[in-house]
Amino acid sequence: MEPLTVDTYLIILIVLVALLAIAIAIAVWKPRFFVRCLFRPVLEVFYRKRVVGLENFPAEGGCLLVSNHMSWIDGILILWALPRNVRFVVDGGNFTSKIGDYLGRAFDTIFMMGGPKSIGRAIRDAREGLNNGDVVGIFPEGTITRTGQLQAFRPGMTKILKNTDAKIVPVHLEGMWGSIFSFSGGNYFWKWPDKLRRTITVYVGEPFPADAPISAVRNKVQALGSQAQIDHRREFPVLARQVLRVWRRRGKRLQAADTLGTEVGGRKLLINTLALRRCLRREVFAKDEQFVGILLPPSVGAVAVNVALAADRRVSANLNYTVSSEVMNHCIRDVGIKHVLTSDRFLEKIDVELDAEIVSLDKLKEKVSLADKVIAALQATIVPSWLLDRILGLNKVQSDDLLTVIFTSGSTGMPKGVLLSNSNVSHNVDAVNRAIRLNTEDVVIGVLPFFHSFGYAVTLWAAQTLGPAGVYHFNPLDSKQIGKLAEKYKATVLLGTPTFMRGYLRRITPEQFKNLDVAVVGAEKMPADLFDAFEKRFGVRPVEGYGTTEMSPLVSVNIPPSRSAAKFQPDRVEGSVGRPLPGISAKIVSPDDGTELDANEDGMLLVTGPNVMRGYANRDDLTKTAVVDGWYTTGDIAHIDSDGFLHITGRLSRFSKIAGEMVPHVRIEEELGKLLSEGDDDDQVRVCVTAVPCDRKGERIIVLHLPTSQTPDSLREGLKAAGLANLFIPSADSFYEVSEIPLLGTGKLDLKGARDRAGELTMASC
């Protein structure tokens, strides 16, 4: 090969100069083409792109693209994914550099600087662009979400659309949460990305007319987000695989403890659980046995048993030990449970006769062999995680495989078995992580029973997979022991019901709860006075959340003040149950004809998302009624305010239709509760409002109350003074004194028991 001559070098130099000149010319005269050529290869290295619903994107004509805002580069990704240029309205403060200005102008970006004049100019430019046939893009939340939840839509959208006939195109960008450009983990940029190459999917919905309400557009963007997570549910982690990895990393650090005296680190809990799994497979289960009953209170043992079953790819059924044998056996027969795992000590405390073989874990412990222990120890410490997955068969677990069956509370009838899949519960665990941001320094107090869906998903799986330790007590009403537990382990997170919280307020000292950082309540409405009283005593303001067993269970939650990362994003509204969690969408429809209602209108609450149950066990008829086109009918009356916060008014079953009007039991109950209160230290449920059939009015309101010195007439006067309409005020002969208010084991009102008791007292007469 001959050496290069001077002429050859000169030719190469001329070619390079020419190419540079061409590049500069393209950069000057065709900046958009130049930038696309420059960025496309870079984007394709780190991202895969998909577009769903591209047929909904107008091929021509002006339209306003409305998208969620998950990361710093959402606009770039949308420009890359869609076939037409999108003129985004952006904060000009982020484009003050020469490079930023060049990039913005390359795509005809509309800059909006601070000040009303600049904002007005940007709105006029956007409107003019729509009238000229451009695609204008906005992020109506106004800022990047800090939790993954869709924020309130600002009114600028309607100002841009004024005097135009442009269509509104709803868009959801999925796949950026967890990237360095999102706020996952509590910050931007300075973190390791959770994936080296991400798949981003742009979901495009059917266009709206220009005069569509903001709430309708927001609801559609949220619904696209739900569809996105349903489509991506196979990417959710398998909880059994995740918990085994977390326990291994935890090592000797405390992972779980209880008031029975058990205290274990992550590695020891992992070894014990793997040994238990081996013993159960050998000594108890048939190879094809699917559903396994568990009769245990919240404890380290209950954690190990549930995880052992999940690791063995069996379906756990935590049975409600506060119900009768008849109800428990109904649940056992419903899903074909052959074995129920329990402890001798616990079985002595409950008087039950079960239609299944009872397996004593105490006796089973004696059958755990040395080989079981050695093999479990090797699996927990030496065998690589990927290999352990294959040994246990966890690599074969699919997202839609069942994880558990949880029976409904039975507050309105016999319990139904709710079938929940791996992806159902896994989504909820991830949503808890986004909202509450649990970390390795947290200690979660687990007092909710695992037969309660909130206890199962949060105090079991979230507490054991997201990094914190879980400390457990078997009785949520035992305030004295819970206080000692919280003090001993410096508990930071408390989950419960308002009924439980009121008991803690009375019997737990501030010193015992001095490390408490988060308090989340659900299952029933939080009385307004309890917020202030709890914060005054313990320095922590509780927040409300909402869920149903059929939704695995969380639907929405207010962000606890101490975990809020949003200075300019309202993330909690007292009196509401928060915004729907990421991937969950809610809508309000008329109970009469199913018409979707606008913001702030009360109606039936429907929800959808990847956490919607697989169905009711052996009741396809009920499943088809409850879940229609992926939307679960909750049975709750609610409204969604203009900022997207969900407000529960009551259950449809807790309304009576009298003289054509819907009379809310909860509203009457709240006011009577205030009138019957025995003082600040009173933590009893003293009143329950229910109804019985009435030939004349359709229904008759009945009040069950504990003994009181007040007369029905004085209580009626109190209701009038509180501003209740005459139709809402029960007649004097509708007040009945009872020795106790019917309650479920979770602290919720036993609505069926209350209704039956009212029927007995009135003999169903009017």
Residue, then its C-alpha position, 0 to 999 in steps of 0.5 A: m500500500e502506497p503512503l498518502t501523498v500531499d495531494t491526497y491529504l489536500i483532497i481529504l481536507i477539501v472534502l472535510v471542509a466541504l462537508l462541514a460547510i454543507a453541515i453548517a448550511i443545513a444547520v442554518w437553512k434547515p435547522r429542524f432537519f439538522v437537529r433531527c439527524l443529529f438527535r435521532p441516532v442518540l435517542e435510538v441508542f437509549y430508547r425504543k419508541r412505540v405509538v398507540g392510537l396514531e390513527n387518532f392523530p390528525a394528518e393535517g389541520g390545527c390541533l392542540l396536543v395535550s400531554n402528561h408531563m413525566s420528565w425533562i425530555d417529554g417534548i423531545l420524545i414526542l417530537w421524535a415519535l409523531p409524524r408532524n412537528v409539534r410547536f410546544v409552548v414552553d418556559g422560555g427560561n429553560f432556553t436562554s442559552k444560544i444552543g437552547d434558543y437554536l433548538g427551540r426555534a428549529f421546531d418553532t417553539i413558542f416561548m413563554m417568559g415570566g410576566p403577564k405580557s409574555i404569557g398573553r403573547a404566547i397564548r396569542d401565538a399558540r392560537e394563531g398557530l392553531n388557526n394556521g393549521d399547526v400542531v401546538g403542544i402543551f403540558p397543562e399540568g405546568t410542571i413535571t410530576r413529582t409522584g407520577q400522579l397526574q396533576a391539575f390542568r391549568p386553565g391556559m388550555t381554554k384561553i389558547l382554544k378561544n375563537t378556534d375550531a381546533k381539535i384537542v388531542p389527548v396524549h399520554l407518554e409512558g415509560m419515563w418514570g425511573s429515568i434520570f430525567s424524571f423525579s423518581g427517587g426524589n431528585y433529577f439527574w443525580k441517580w442511576p437510571d433503572k434501565l439502560r435502554r427504555t421503551i417509551t410509548v406515546y398513547v394518542g386518544e380520540p380528539f375532543p372538540a375545542d369547547a370540551p371541558i378541561s375535566a373531560v380532557r384530563n380524565k381522558v389523559q388519565a385513562l390513557g395512562s391507565q391503559a398504558q400501565i395495563d398494557h405494560r403490566r408484564e413489566f411489573p416485578v414478581l413480588a416473590r422474586q423481589v422480596l427474596r432479593v430485598w431480604r438477601r440485601r438486608g443481611k443482618r439488619l432488622q427486617a421484621a419483628d412482632t410482639l410475640g418476641t420474634e425479631v429477625g434480620g433479612r437473611k435469617l427471615l429468608i433462610n427460614t422462609l425457604a426452609l418452610r417452603r421445602c417442608l410444606r411441599r414435602e409434608v403438606f401439599a399435593k403437587d397441584e394444590q392451588f389455594v392454601g388457607i392461612l389463619l394467623p394474625p399479623s406477625v413475623g410468622a404470617v409474613a414468612v408463611n405468605v412469602a413461602l406460598a408465593a415463592d412456591r407459586r401457590v395462592s394464599a387465602n388469609l382467612n378472617y378470624t373475627v367471623s363465625s365458623e359458618v362464614m369462614n367455611h363459606c370462604i373455604r368452600d368457595v375456593g376449594i381450600k384443603h389445608v389451613l396453616t395456623s399456630d396452636r397458640f392462636l387456634e386456642k384463642i378462636d373457637v372455630e371448626l373448619d371444613a379443611e385440614i388444620v396444619s399446625l405450624d408448631k408441629l410442622k416446625e419439628k419436621v424441618s430437617l437439617a437438609d432443609k436448613v442447609i439447602a435453604a441457607l445455601q440458597a439464601t447466601i450463595v446461590p445467585s438470585w437468577l439461579l434461585d428464581r429458576i430453582l423455585g420456578l419463579n422465572k415461570v410466573q406470569s403477571d396475570d397468575l394469581l397471588t392471593v384471594i382476599f375475601t370482602s368484609g361481608s359488611t353487606g352480605m356473605p364475603k366474596g372471594v376477590l382474585l388478585s394477580n401478581s400484577n394487581v398487587s405489584h402495581n399497588v406496591d409500586a404506587v405506594n412507593r411513588a406516593i409515600r416513598l418508603n426507604t430503608e430507614d423506615v419502620v412500618i407498624g403492621v396492625l392491619p390483618f392480612f385478610h384485610s386487603f390494605g394490610y396484605a398489600v401495604t403492611l405485608w408486601a410494600a413493607q417487605t419489598l420497598g426497603p423498610a422493616g415491618v413490626y407487627h401486632f395481632n390486635p389493632l385495638d391494643s393501643k398499649q402494646i402498639g405504643k410499646l412496639a412503636e417506641k421500641y423499634k422507632a416506628t415511622v409509618l402508621l396505617g390504620t382506620p379512624t377508629f383505631m387512630r382515636g384509640y391511639l390518641r387516647r392511650i399512646t403517649p407522644e414519647q412512644f410515637k415521637n419518631l412517627d413521620v407518616a400516618v395514613v387512614g382509610a376504610e372509613k371517613m376521617p372525622a374533621d376533629l381527628f386531624d387536629a387532635f392527632e397532629k396536636r398530640f403526636g406532631v403528625r397530620p394524618v392523610e386519607g386514602y381510599g381503596t377497595t378489595e377489588m382494586s388490590p386495594l389502593v385507588s387514591v391517597n393524599i401525599p403525607p406532608s413529610r413525604s411531599a416533594a412538590k413545592f408548587q404542586p398541591d398533593r393533598v386536600e383535606g376532606s378528599v381521599g387524594r388523587p388516583l395513584p399512577g396508572i389508575s383512572a377514575k370517573i363519575v357517572s350518573p347512577d341512573d343512566g351511566t352518563e359521565l358527569d363533570a367535575n364536582e358533580d356527585g355520582m357513582l365512582l368507577v375506576t380502572g387500572p392494572n390493579v382491577m381484580r381478576g374477578y370474583a371466585n366462581r362468580d362470573d355473573l358478579t364479575k361481569t356486573a362489577v367490571v364492565d369494559g375494564w371499569y370497576t363499579t365501586g358502589d361509592i357515591a363521589h365527585i372529582d374536584s377541578d384539581g383531580f382530587l377524589h371526594i367520597t360522599g358515601r356508599l350507594s348502599r348507605f343512601s336511602k331514597i325517600a320522597g325521590e331524594m337521596v338521603p345520606h346515612v353518613r351525613i346524619e351519622e357524623e352529626l349524631g356522632k358529635l352530639l353523642s360524643e362523651g368528650d375528647d377521650d371517647d373513642q367508641v363508635r356510638v351511633c350507626v344509621t341504617a334503613v329498613p323497608c317502608d311501604r309508604k316511603g320506600e325506606r325508613i331511616i333507623v338510628l342505632h345508638l349506645p345508651t345516652s342521657q339525651t332524648p330522641d327529640s333533643l337529638r332531632e333538635g341537634l340535627k336541625a341546628a346542624g343545618l340538616a334538611n327535614l327529610f334527613i332527620p329521622s322521626a323520634d320513634s326511629f331511634y333505638e338504644v343498643s348495647e353495642i354497635p355492630l362492627l367488623g374485625t377491621g373496625k368498620l361498621d358491620l352494615k349487614g349486621a346493623r340492618d338486620r338488627a334494625g329489622e329485628l327492632t322494627m319488625a320491618s314495619c313503618 
